[in-house]
Amino acid sequence: MIHFVAFATDYDGTLAHDGIVADATLEALQRLKDSGRKLILVTGRELPDLKSVFPEFGLFDRIVGENGALLYTPKTGEERLIAPPPDERLIDRLRAMRIKPLSIGRGIIATHHPHEETVLAAIRDLGLELQIIFNKGAVMILPAGVNKASGLRAALEELSLSPINAIGCGDAENDHAFLKICGCSVAVANALPRLKEEVDVVTRGDHGAGIVEIAERLLRNEALNVARHRIVFGADDEGQEATLSIMGGAALIAGPSGGGKSRLATSLLESIAEHGFQTCVIDPEGDYDAIEEAIVLGEPKAAPTIAEILDVLRKPSVNVVANLLGLERADRPAFFLKLLEEILKLRKTTGRPHWLLIDEAHHVLPPGSASARPLPRELPDAIMVTVHPDTISRDALDWVDSVLAVGDEAPDALRRFCRTLDERCPALPEAPQVKQEALFWHRGDDEVRLVSVKPTRLAHRRHIRKYAEGDLGDKSFYFRGPKGALNLRAQNLILFLQLADGVDEATWLHHLKAGDYSAWIRSAIRDEALAKEIHAIEKDAKLPAAESRARVNEAISQRYTAPSEEGGSH
């Protein structure tokens, strides 16, 4: 669910009626401020003019003035020009042409209809890169790219907030730009008809009464229309979109290894990123280090700290992948629950991160994990990924409002989910036939849909880093030799190559002739193509031991330890 922690509003025609703000509107703003929300005034007025008509300007945490050219902090009195100052040549030309009214601000030049054609001709004659912005009868001249949206972004950046977590209220043409970037856009009842058509919410009240109305809805935690932010990840064979809820709760992706879970999770992450949401990926196995526009914290030999993760998440535009390979598996549940506790604290003030992706969720939310530290009732919008739903804490499964099951065991995954929660299982279709498909079920619905998932932009490197550098646990390879005299454990592919290069020839050939290498690659690494390639080496009786070692080394290195690892069959 989107938490709106910033309230941005236009002044004339929205907050104010005929330049005056009603007492009831001021009281509503104060209640919003007392609730911990940040208030931002976004106006076309110049600062001295605004202060003269609105002495209560100090209520606001930031004021975006001059239609985006100036940023003002009432608490400190600091003014920051966030646009180039007006061009003196244009000012001289307009004065010479006796354009009236003519107002010169720190970053804006303003006049009134019908002077727009004259102003445009002057701009063209001087060869200036300027734009004209209209606000009902007002004509505002600003540098290209400077508008209320750019000004609001600068204000939110200073407050370390995301536009997604802002509600914007306006009434006129020049409000469209900043309303569009807000998580929820509002037009008061007296707004221009075109603006009403484009916003999420239209108030019943006009001017300040509309502001009071939307403020009261916020204070009641009433759901607002944010349907345009729904996460579309695919469609069924009838063309009906498949979407994730953004009203809280979690989605569960379940299915066997190699069944398409990583592809689906990556597709969802990309769809989430398209909306500007901030994500935090909990990555126990090091599978998401190639995610676009994300900072990866942690590596196989050094786990990230909670403080490091939170420090990066405080930057609204940065996504985080927390790689937990360097953390012992037994320590991961406690680490995650402590991190989740801190993330929920951060969300109270910033509304972020907007989404969590919890890969290999059974590593951090195993059955019984709630006994050590109770799971919170509240959760950011989240995606949990696992093989079998019943390997996750039942309390964590209670968060789930939709299930996406992949692979040939998809129907069984849905049965396990329902059985674990003692819920009625819906009628199930056959398993998906290709990796780009999933069974999609909204919890409680009677219908399970087969959906095709959007292709990913990212060539996801499934498990490469885990297999190369991680710890495969009980799936490790053991060099024991022909008499079982050795017990050399290779917990990953890099160690396998190192040990393979060092063991005696008899030990190497013993496992080679037994087909142990290809069998391990097939069962533990789950790479059928590599297993077949190594099996062919094992079956070539003419190869000397040194040559077979070199070929096995080359086959593994090309896929898992070479500098460029993207693409391929993984």
PEGI-V351489 format. One record per residue. N is the residue number from 1. RES is the residue in three letters. OMEGA is omega in degrees with one decimal (none if undefined). Layout:
N/RES/OMEGA ; N/RES/OMEGA
This chain:
1/MET/179.2 ; 2/ILE/175.7 ; 3/HIS/-179.1 ; 4/PHE/-175.9 ; 5/VAL/176.7 ; 6/ALA/-179.4 ; 7/PHE/-177.0 ; 8/ALA/-177.6 ; 9/THR/169.4 ; 10/ASP/179.7 ; 11/TYR/-174.1 ; 12/ASP/178.5 ; 13/GLY/179.8 ; 14/THR/177.0 ; 15/LEU/-174.7 ; 16/ALA/174.2 ; 17/HIS/-174.7 ; 18/ASP/175.9 ; 19/GLY/-176.1 ; 20/ILE/177.4 ; 21/VAL/-177.6 ; 22/ALA/179.7 ; 23/ASP/-179.3 ; 24/ALA/178.1 ; 25/THR/177.2 ; 26/LEU/179.2 ; 27/GLU/178.4 ; 28/ALA/176.9 ; 29/LEU/-179.7 ; 30/GLN/178.2 ; 31/ARG/176.3 ; 32/LEU/179.9 ; 33/LYS/179.7 ; 34/ASP/179.2 ; 35/SER/179.3 ; 36/GLY/-179.8 ; 37/ARG/177.0 ; 38/LYS/-179.7 ; 39/LEU/-179.5 ; 40/ILE/176.5 ; 41/LEU/-176.4 ; 42/VAL/-169.9 ; 43/THR/173.2 ; 44/GLY/-177.6 ; 45/ARG/170.2 ; 46/GLU/-170.6 ; 47/LEU/179.5 ; 48/PRO/178.8 ; 49/ASP/179.5 ; 50/LEU/-178.5 ; 51/LYS/-178.1 ; 52/SER/-178.2 ; 53/VAL/-175.1 ; 54/PHE/-177.4 ; 55/PRO/-179.2 ; 56/GLU/-177.4 ; 57/PHE/-179.1 ; 58/GLY/174.7 ; 59/LEU/-172.3 ; 60/PHE/177.6 ; 61/ASP/175.0 ; 62/ARG/172.9 ; 63/ILE/172.9 ; 64/VAL/-177.3 ; 65/GLY/175.6 ; 66/GLU/176.7 ; 67/ASN/175.4 ; 68/GLY/-176.0 ; 69/ALA/-171.8 ; 70/LEU/177.0 ; 71/LEU/-173.8 ; 72/TYR/176.7 ; 73/THR/-176.4 ; 74/PRO/-175.8 ; 75/LYS/-176.9 ; 76/THR/-176.6 ; 77/GLY/-178.1 ; 78/GLU/173.6 ; 79/GLU/178.9 ; 80/ARG/176.6 ; 81/LEU/-177.3 ; 82/ILE/175.6 ; 83/ALA/175.8 ; 84/PRO/178.2 ; 85/PRO/-179.1 ; 86/PRO/179.8 ; 87/ASP/-176.2 ; 88/GLU/-179.9 ; 89/ARG/179.1 ; 90/LEU/177.8 ; 91/ILE/179.6 ; 92/ASP/-178.7 ; 93/ARG/-178.2 ; 94/LEU/176.6 ; 95/ARG/179.0 ; 96/ALA/179.6 ; 97/MET/177.6 ; 98/ARG/175.8 ; 99/ILE/178.8 ; 100/LYS/-3.2 ; 101/PRO/177.8 ; 102/LEU/-178.4 ; 103/SER/-179.4 ; 104/ILE/176.9 ; 105/GLY/179.0 ; 106/ARG/179.5 ; 107/GLY/-172.7 ; 108/ILE/166.9 ; 109/ILE/-176.4 ; 110/ALA/173.0 ; 111/THR/-174.2 ; 112/HIS/172.9 ; 113/HIS/19.9 ; 114/PRO/-173.2 ; 115/HIS/-174.4 ; 116/GLU/-179.7 ; 117/GLU/178.7 ; 118/THR/179.1 ; 119/VAL/-178.8 ; 120/LEU/178.6 ; 121/ALA/179.0 ; 122/ALA/178.2 ; 123/ILE/-179.4 ; 124/ARG/-178.8 ; 125/ASP/-178.5 ; 126/LEU/179.2 ; 127/GLY/-176.8 ; 128/LEU/177.6 ; 129/GLU/-177.9 ; 130/LEU/178.7 ; 131/GLN/174.6 ; 132/ILE/178.0 ; 133/ILE/-178.1 ; 134/PHE/173.5 ; 135/ASN/-172.5 ; 136/LYS/-178.6 ; 137/GLY/-176.3 ; 138/ALA/177.2 ; 139/VAL/-175.5 ; 140/MET/-179.2 ; 141/ILE/-175.9 ; 142/LEU/173.9 ; 143/PRO/178.9 ; 144/ALA/178.0 ; 145/GLY/179.1 ; 146/VAL/177.0 ; 147/ASN/-178.0 ; 148/LYS/178.3 ; 149/ALA/179.6 ; 150/SER/177.8 ; 151/GLY/178.5 ; 152/LEU/177.7 ; 153/ARG/179.4 ; 154/ALA/179.0 ; 155/ALA/-179.9 ; 156/LEU/177.9 ; 157/GLU/177.1 ; 158/GLU/-178.8 ; 159/LEU/-178.7 ; 160/SER/179.8 ; 161/LEU/178.6 ; 162/SER/174.6 ; 163/PRO/178.7 ; 164/ILE/-176.6 ; 165/ASN/178.9 ; 166/ALA/167.4 ; 167/ILE/179.1 ; 168/GLY/-178.6 ; 169/CYS/-179.7 ; 170/GLY/-177.3 ; 171/ASP/-168.4 ; 172/ALA/-174.5 ; 173/GLU/-174.5 ; 174/ASN/177.2 ; 175/ASP/-174.7 ; 176/HIS/-174.6 ; 177/ALA/-176.7 ; 178/PHE/177.0 ; 179/LEU/-176.3 ; 180/LYS/-177.1 ; 181/ILE/-177.8 ; 182/CYS/177.8 ; 183/GLY/175.2 ; 184/CYS/-179.2 ; 185/SER/-174.1 ; 186/VAL/171.3 ; 187/ALA/174.8 ; 188/VAL/-170.6 ; 189/ALA/-178.9 ; 190/ASN/-177.6 ; 191/ALA/176.6 ; 192/LEU/-178.1 ; 193/PRO/-178.7 ; 194/ARG/179.9 ; 195/LEU/179.4 ; 196/LYS/-179.1 ; 197/GLU/-170.5 ; 198/GLU/-174.5 ; 199/VAL/178.3 ; 200/ASP/-173.8 ; 201/VAL/171.4 ; 202/VAL/-178.0 ; 203/THR/174.2 ; 204/ARG/-179.4 ; 205/GLY/177.8 ; 206/ASP/177.6 ; 207/HIS/-176.0 ; 208/GLY/177.6 ; 209/ALA/175.6 ; 210/GLY/177.0 ; 211/ILE/177.8 ; 212/VAL/-178.8 ; 213/GLU/-177.0 ; 214/ILE/177.3 ; 215/ALA/-179.8 ; 216/GLU/177.0 ; 217/ARG/177.1 ; 218/LEU/-177.1 ; 219/LEU/175.8 ; 220/ARG/-176.0 ; 221/ASN/179.8 ; 222/GLU/179.6 ; 223/ALA/178.0 ; 224/LEU/-177.5 ; 225/ASN/176.4 ; 226/VAL/-174.9 ; 227/ALA/-178.1 ; 228/ARG/179.6 ; 229/HIS/-178.6 ; 230/ARG/-175.7 ; 231/ILE/179.4 ; 232/VAL/-176.7 ; 233/PHE/179.8 ; 234/GLY/-179.4 ; 235/ALA/176.4 ; 236/ASP/-175.1 ; 237/ASP/175.4 ; 238/GLU/178.8 ; 239/GLY/179.0 ; 240/GLN/-176.4 ; 241/GLU/171.9 ; 242/ALA/-173.6 ; 243/THR/172.2 ; 244/LEU/177.2 ; 245/SER/172.1 ; 246/ILE/-178.4 ; 247/MET/-179.5 ; 248/GLY/-177.9 ; 249/GLY/-173.8 ; 250/ALA/169.8 ; 251/ALA/178.3 ; 252/LEU/173.1 ; 253/ILE/-177.1 ; 254/ALA/178.0 ; 255/GLY/-175.6 ; 256/PRO/174.7 ; 257/SER/-177.7 ; 258/GLY/-177.3 ; 259/GLY/178.4 ; 260/GLY/-179.9 ; 261/LYS/-177.7 ; 262/SER/179.1 ; 263/ARG/179.7 ; 264/LEU/179.7 ; 265/ALA/179.0 ; 266/THR/177.1 ; 267/SER/178.5 ; 268/LEU/178.2 ; 269/LEU/179.6 ; 270/GLU/177.0 ; 271/SER/177.8 ; 272/ILE/-178.9 ; 273/ALA/-179.9 ; 274/GLU/-179.9 ; 275/HIS/-179.0 ; 276/GLY/178.1 ; 277/PHE/173.4 ; 278/GLN/-179.0 ; 279/THR/171.7 ; 280/CYS/-178.4 ; 281/VAL/173.3 ; 282/ILE/-166.9 ; 283/ASP/-176.7 ; 284/PRO/-171.8 ; 285/GLU/176.7 ; 286/GLY/-175.4 ; 287/ASP/-170.9 ; 288/TYR/-177.9 ; 289/ASP/-179.7 ; 290/ALA/-179.3 ; 291/ILE/-178.2 ; 292/GLU/173.1 ; 293/GLU/177.4 ; 294/ALA/173.7 ; 295/ILE/179.8 ; 296/VAL/177.2 ; 297/LEU/-179.0 ; 298/GLY/178.8 ; 299/GLU/-173.3 ; 300/PRO/-176.9 ; 301/LYS/-178.4 ; 302/ALA/179.3 ; 303/ALA/175.9 ; 304/PRO/173.0 ; 305/THR/178.4 ; 306/ILE/179.4 ; 307/ALA/178.5 ; 308/GLU/-178.7 ; 309/ILE/-178.5 ; 310/LEU/-179.7 ; 311/ASP/178.9 ; 312/VAL/-179.3 ; 313/LEU/178.0 ; 314/ARG/176.2 ; 315/LYS/-169.0 ; 316/PRO/-172.7 ; 317/SER/-174.3 ; 318/VAL/174.0 ; 319/ASN/-174.4 ; 320/VAL/167.4 ; 321/VAL/178.4 ; 322/ALA/-178.4 ; 323/ASN/-174.9 ; 324/LEU/-179.7 ; 325/LEU/-177.8 ; 326/GLY/-178.6 ; 327/LEU/177.0 ; 328/GLU/-175.3 ; 329/ARG/-178.8 ; 330/ALA/-178.0 ; 331/ASP/-173.2 ; 332/ARG/179.5 ; 333/PRO/-179.1 ; 334/ALA/178.9 ; 335/PHE/-177.2 ; 336/PHE/-177.4 ; 337/LEU/175.5 ; 338/LYS/177.4 ; 339/LEU/179.5 ; 340/LEU/177.2 ; 341/GLU/-179.8 ; 342/GLU/177.6 ; 343/ILE/179.3 ; 344/LEU/174.7 ; 345/LYS/179.0 ; 346/LEU/-178.5 ; 347/ARG/179.5 ; 348/LYS/-177.4 ; 349/THR/-175.8 ; 350/THR/-174.8 ; 351/GLY/-175.5 ; 352/ARG/-2.4 ; 353/PRO/-176.5 ; 354/HIS/-177.4 ; 355/TRP/169.0 ; 356/LEU/166.9 ; 357/LEU/-176.5 ; 358/ILE/-179.6 ; 359/ASP/-178.2 ; 360/GLU/-170.9 ; 361/ALA/178.5 ; 362/HIS/177.1 ; 363/HIS/-173.5 ; 364/VAL/179.2 ; 365/LEU/-178.5 ; 366/PRO/175.3 ; 367/PRO/-179.0 ; 368/GLY/-177.5 ; 369/SER/-178.1 ; 370/ALA/-176.4 ; 371/SER/-178.9 ; 372/ALA/179.6 ; 373/ARG/-175.9 ; 374/PRO/177.0 ; 375/LEU/179.6 ; 376/PRO/175.8 ; 377/ARG/-179.2 ; 378/GLU/178.3 ; 379/LEU/170.4 ; 380/PRO/171.5 ; 381/ASP/-169.3 ; 382/ALA/173.4 ; 383/ILE/176.2 ; 384/MET/-177.0 ; 385/VAL/178.6 ; 386/THR/176.7 ; 387/VAL/-178.1 ; 388/HIS/-179.4 ; 389/PRO/-176.0 ; 390/ASP/173.7 ; 391/THR/178.2 ; 392/ILE/176.5 ; 393/SER/178.4 ; 394/ARG/178.3 ; 395/ASP/177.7 ; 396/ALA/178.1 ; 397/LEU/176.6 ; 398/ASP/176.8 ; 399/TRP/-167.4 ; 400/VAL/172.6 ; 401/ASP/175.5 ; 402/SER/-177.7 ; 403/VAL/173.1 ; 404/LEU/-177.7 ; 405/ALA/-175.7 ; 406/VAL/174.9 ; 407/GLY/-175.5 ; 408/ASP/177.3 ; 409/GLU/-176.3 ; 410/ALA/178.3 ; 411/PRO/179.6 ; 412/ASP/178.2 ; 413/ALA/178.6 ; 414/LEU/177.1 ; 415/ARG/-179.8 ; 416/ARG/179.2 ; 417/PHE/-177.8 ; 418/CYS/-179.8 ; 419/ARG/-179.8 ; 420/THR/-178.2 ; 421/LEU/-179.9 ; 422/ASP/179.7 ; 423/GLU/177.5 ; 424/ARG/179.3 ; 425/CYS/179.0 ; 426/PRO/173.9 ; 427/ALA/-172.1 ; 428/LEU/172.7 ; 429/PRO/176.4 ; 430/GLU/-179.9 ; 431/ALA/175.2 ; 432/PRO/-177.5 ; 433/GLN/180.0 ; 434/VAL/-175.9 ; 435/LYS/-179.6 ; 436/GLN/-179.2 ; 437/GLU/178.5 ; 438/ALA/168.2 ; 439/LEU/-173.3 ; 440/PHE/-176.1 ; 441/TRP/169.3 ; 442/HIS/-174.7 ; 443/ARG/179.8 ; 444/GLY/178.6 ; 445/ASP/177.3 ; 446/ASP/-173.3 ; 447/GLU/170.4 ; 448/VAL/-175.4 ; 449/ARG/170.0 ; 450/LEU/-176.5 ; 451/VAL/173.1 ; 452/SER/-175.0 ; 453/VAL/177.5 ; 454/LYS/177.0 ; 455/PRO/-179.9 ; 456/THR/173.1 ; 457/ARG/-173.3 ; 458/LEU/172.2 ; 459/ALA/-171.2 ; 460/HIS/-176.5 ; 461/ARG/-171.6 ; 462/ARG/171.5 ; 463/HIS/-174.8 ; 464/ILE/-176.4 ; 465/ARG/179.0 ; 466/LYS/-177.5 ; 467/TYR/-178.5 ; 468/ALA/-169.5 ; 469/GLU/-173.7 ; 470/GLY/-179.2 ; 471/ASP/-177.3 ; 472/LEU/174.8 ; 473/GLY/-176.8 ; 474/ASP/175.4 ; 475/LYS/177.8 ; 476/SER/175.1 ; 477/PHE/179.6 ; 478/TYR/171.0 ; 479/PHE/-177.1 ; 480/ARG/178.7 ; 481/GLY/-174.5 ; 482/PRO/-178.4 ; 483/LYS/179.9 ; 484/GLY/-176.0 ; 485/ALA/-177.8 ; 486/LEU/175.0 ; 487/ASN/-175.6 ; 488/LEU/-173.9 ; 489/ARG/172.5 ; 490/ALA/-174.3 ; 491/GLN/175.7 ; 492/ASN/-174.3 ; 493/LEU/179.0 ; 494/ILE/177.8 ; 495/LEU/177.2 ; 496/PHE/-179.2 ; 497/LEU/179.8 ; 498/GLN/179.8 ; 499/LEU/179.4 ; 500/ALA/179.8 ; 501/ASP/-173.8 ; 502/GLY/-177.3 ; 503/VAL/-179.2 ; 504/ASP/-175.4 ; 505/GLU/-178.8 ; 506/ALA/179.1 ; 507/THR/179.6 ; 508/TRP/-176.5 ; 509/LEU/178.2 ; 510/HIS/-178.5 ; 511/HIS/-179.9 ; 512/LEU/-177.2 ; 513/LYS/178.8 ; 514/ALA/-178.0 ; 515/GLY/-175.4 ; 516/ASP/-176.0 ; 517/TYR/179.8 ; 518/SER/179.0 ; 519/ALA/178.4 ; 520/TRP/179.3 ; 521/ILE/-178.1 ; 522/ARG/-173.0 ; 523/SER/-174.9 ; 524/ALA/-177.6 ; 525/ILE/178.4 ; 526/ARG/178.5 ; 527/ASP/-173.6 ; 528/GLU/-178.4 ; 529/ALA/178.5 ; 530/LEU/179.3 ; 531/ALA/178.6 ; 532/LYS/-179.8 ; 533/GLU/-179.8 ; 534/ILE/178.1 ; 535/HIS/177.9 ; 536/ALA/176.8 ; 537/ILE/-180.0 ; 538/GLU/-175.2 ; 539/LYS/-178.7 ; 540/ASP/-175.0 ; 541/ALA/-177.6 ; 542/LYS/-176.2 ; 543/LEU/171.9 ; 544/PRO/-178.1 ; 545/ALA/-177.6 ; 546/ALA/-179.4 ; 547/GLU/179.2 ; 548/SER/176.4 ; 549/ARG/-177.2 ; 550/ALA/-178.2 ; 551/ARG/176.6 ; 552/VAL/178.2 ; 553/ASN/-177.9 ; 554/GLU/-178.9 ; 555/ALA/-179.9 ; 556/ILE/-176.4 ; 557/SER/-178.8 ; 558/GLN/-176.3 ; 559/ARG/-167.5 ; 560/TYR/-175.1 ; 561/THR/176.3 ; 562/ALA/-177.8 ; 563/PRO/179.3 ; 564/SER/-172.7 ; 565/GLU/-174.5 ; 566/GLU/177.3 ; 567/GLY/-179.1 ; 568/GLY/-174.5 ; 569/SER/-172.7 ; 570/HIS/none
